[in-house]
Amino acid sequence: MNFVCVCGKCSRTIDREFIYCPWCGERNQQNEGGQELIDDVFDQLEKKQVANISRRIASMKTKLSELEEDLGRLENLF
């Protein structure tokens, strides 16, 4: 714990980056903006997941088209 503060409710020393005191559960007033940071991280993660899913779907569509072409050629042989 490089940066510590004192909980305003129980007066114990806690890490400044904690959102809540691990001892009493009180919201850490020293860590204002922590929830916004967490929300931003999750928003970025969600965007990356959506982009990854979109890429995978596009790849599957390409492979499906190739398989359908191959199947069409095989049907013409018989």
Residue pairs with C-beta under 8 A, 6 or more apart in sequence:
1 13
1 14
1 15
3 15
3 16
3 17
4 13
4 14
4 15
4 16
5 13
5 14
5 16
5 28
5 30
6 12
6 13
6 14
7 13
7 14
7 21
7 23
7 24
7 26
7 28
8 26
8 29
9 21
9 24
9 26
10 21
10 23
10 24
10 26
12 21
12 23
12 24
14 21
14 22
14 23
14 28
16 28
16 30
16 31
17 31
17 34
18 28
18 31
19 27
19 28
19 31
19 34
19 35
19 38
20 26
20 27
20 28
21 27
21 28
28 34
